[in-house]
Amino acid sequence: MTEDGWQLCPPGLAEDAALSAAVLEVHQSILRRELWGDPMLNLDLSMEQRALRRIEGWRVLLLLTPWMLARLLFPDQPPVPSLPGGWSASERRQAPYQVLGPRVSFALLDQTQQAHLSYHPELGHYLLQPICLDMEPYPDAEAVFEAWGQVIRTRDENMEKAKRDCPLQREVSRRELFSRFRG
């Protein structure tokens, strides 16, 4: 890949276990070198990666750090959105860490998604979808993942209710609508 376009994960990260280890190592380094001492950090939280899976040409994982819970997306091939100015590998190589880079749109699962562009020399370009940026309320990693699990359960329950309730939302006939006015 050229220095002006998307830089994909290095070949050494082709295996999922290698990518997981590299993501954790990179973020531990970011914590030590660039964020240490930030009062917004919750140092009670461990750094963890979970739920790595492949979806339509992307490797997707959840990452917990003392500053965020986020979904990271690593493309197998350069995605459609072009890189915004200032975000080529050569321009970002020496730049300081930025939690949320420029917002980009991309297609995944037949839907338009939004994420923030990120770059690290050891990971290449990737996308970040923040789930939670206020980590202060959580006493530990399990509390974070339990809260996220509750969000997922609530979403799934609401989706199930919507399917069940769809027949009730059919168009009402005029006779039914105005029946209360009839004598």
GIDA-V301938 format. One record per residue. N is the residue number from 0. SS is DSSP state (~ for helix, > for strand, _ for the rest). PHI is phi as a letter, one per 40 degrees, with the letter a starting at -180 (none if undefined). D_CENTER is the distance of its C-alpha to the mean C-alpha in Angstrom with 1 decimal. Layout:
BEGIN
n/ss/phi/d_center
N/SS/PHI/D_CENTER
N/SS/PHI/D_CENTER
END
This chain:
BEGIN
n/ss/phi/d_center
0/_/none/24.0
1/_/c/25.6
2/_/c/24.8
3/_/c/24.2
4/_/b/21.6
5/_/d/18.3
6/_/b/18.8
7/_/c/17.3
8/_/d/17.0
9/_/c/20.6
10/~/d/22.7
11/~/c/22.9
12/~/b/19.2
13/_/c/19.9
14/_/c/20.1
15/~/d/17.1
16/~/c/18.8
17/~/c/19.3
18/~/c/15.7
19/~/d/14.8
20/~/c/17.7
21/~/c/17.1
22/~/d/13.5
23/~/c/15.2
24/~/c/18.3
25/~/c/16.7
26/~/c/14.9
27/~/c/18.2
28/~/c/20.0
29/~/d/18.0
30/~/c/18.8
31/~/c/22.5
32/~/c/23.1
33/~/b/21.3
34/~/b/20.2
35/_/d/22.9
36/_/g/24.9
37/_/c/22.4
38/_/c/23.4
39/_/c/19.9
40/_/c/19.0
41/_/b/19.4
42/_/c/21.1
43/_/c/21.7
44/_/c/18.3
45/_/c/18.1
46/_/c/15.5
47/>/a/14.1
48/>/b/12.0
49/>/a/12.0
50/>/f/11.7
51/>/c/11.7
52/>/a/12.8
53/>/b/13.7
54/>/b/13.1
55/_/f/15.3
56/_/g/15.5
57/>/b/12.0
58/>/c/11.2
59/>/b/8.0
60/>/a/7.7
61/>/c/6.9
62/>/b/8.3
63/>/b/10.7
64/>/b/12.9
65/_/c/15.6
66/_/b/13.8
67/>/a/10.3
68/>/b/8.1
69/>/a/4.5
70/>/c/2.4
71/>/b/4.7
72/>/b/6.8
73/>/b/10.5
74/>/c/13.0
75/_/c/16.4
76/_/b/18.1
77/_/d/17.8
78/_/c/15.8
79/_/c/17.8
80/_/c/16.7
81/_/c/19.0
82/_/c/18.2
83/_/c/19.2
84/_/d/22.2
85/_/g/21.8
86/_/b/18.9
87/_/c/20.9
88/~/d/20.9
89/~/c/24.4
90/~/c/23.4
91/~/c/20.5
92/_/d/22.2
93/_/b/24.0
94/_/c/21.9
95/_/c/20.6
96/_/c/17.0
97/_/b/15.0
98/_/d/12.0
99/_/b/11.0
100/_/c/12.6
101/_/c/13.9
102/>/c/12.1
103/>/b/12.4
104/>/b/12.8
105/>/a/12.7
106/>/c/13.9
107/>/a/12.4
108/_/f/14.4
109/_/g/17.0
110/>/b/14.9
111/>/c/13.9
112/>/b/10.2
113/>/b/9.2
114/>/a/7.0
115/>/b/8.6
116/>/c/10.7
117/>/b/11.3
118/>/a/14.3
119/>/a/16.1
120/_/d/19.5
121/_/c/18.9
122/_/b/15.6
123/>/g/16.1
124/>/c/13.8
125/>/a/10.2
126/>/b/7.2
127/>/b/4.6
128/>/b/2.8
129/>/c/5.1
130/>/b/6.4
131/>/a/9.7
132/_/b/11.4
133/_/b/14.8
134/_/c/15.4
135/_/d/19.2
136/_/c/20.1
137/_/c/19.0
138/_/c/21.8
139/_/a/20.0
140/~/c/17.0
141/~/c/18.4
142/~/c/18.5
143/~/c/14.8
144/~/c/14.1
145/~/c/17.0
146/~/c/15.8
147/~/c/12.5
148/~/c/14.8
149/~/c/17.1
150/~/d/14.6
151/~/c/14.1
152/~/c/17.9
153/~/c/18.8
154/~/d/16.8
155/~/c/18.5
156/~/c/21.8
157/~/c/21.6
158/~/c/21.0
159/~/c/23.9
160/~/c/26.1
161/~/c/25.5
162/~/c/26.7
163/~/c/29.7
164/~/c/30.5
165/~/d/30.4
166/~/c/34.2
167/~/c/34.9
168/~/b/33.4
169/_/c/35.7
170/_/c/37.9
171/_/c/40.7
172/_/c/44.2
173/~/c/46.4
174/~/c/48.8
175/~/c/46.3
176/~/c/45.0
177/_/b/48.5
178/~/c/50.1
179/~/c/50.4
180/~/c/52.7
181/_/c/55.1
182/_/c/58.2
END
